[in-house]
């Protein structure tokens, strides 16, 4: 019968402490150091007709700088628009009220995010207000499909309008005396 010495018990205890410490570091890293205890954000909403691949926790950016994240996405049961709730960092509490929001993509296959284009109005958003000017996501695959399979050709009405008129003179009636 083998007995376990204090060295083995110490090694097992140290290994467990190391494992717990690494899990704590991983938890902090995955939440960006924010555990949800303190809310340093305010919310704005925006309506979009097409979200594309936008997901909760996607960044909200102004000029490429992240100023918040997508907090929630809901469907309006009356208008069937997507209502996106944006959690904006309180440091950026002077966003002009004529700011526009669009769903953009970082690169050809990158992540979707909400891009804000600030306006020039002196009045600023208050928490809970809605961004009035929005641009939906662009579906690149649908655009390429339309271009490749005839969407890029001129329409029949346009072709008829561009065709030259016939050169035959009008028929004149002869009068008999």
Steps between C-alpha positions, in 0.01 A plus 500: 500500500648828381474806712476846351755743628464873557680571171225340292226676695677834454539440125131413459396808701731727298364356175140567609582858602672557166197359314259723694718807442517433126120459483459834679734669251304345212169622646632855539646499148177375341293779659755773421530565872131588531288272715178700472512628856536863397324647199715770344283514190180657375264354242388623160277313257497479121260336251632305204322317219790257449757403762715270288729308736481749791501324837474609864831620647611628157697824526357847445760721332551863406783553254638153573513556878282272712270706723255229607335175406169356383312418819183345357317425175120473489234480228225762488180291471311783325746633240720189485813713533795392709549715808865510603589625848846656518690526829722808459782577741412803716825669398331560164184667627503791255401323178308747278131426451533498119747210509435218254555129564587232249583132514847454357738209454868499590648380171345263248428219746556683829269553791198727475484807720294815541675805362387842616553810284467808723311800371554865582201579720567660836222298667617159627332166562358428841495142635223289349450709185484353151739569214276617214737466204601138435644302210437123483768240438602430141475136395814453289407152378165625373666795324757277330226257396295777340804626313611157380157372395355793310443761766767720341339509151279794408129442534279448193335840546840671508607319181182607318545860610856504368408348159496757219165589352427372150612724217190459280316822425135526595246406232328798344150471373437618146206719447283450188339799327 
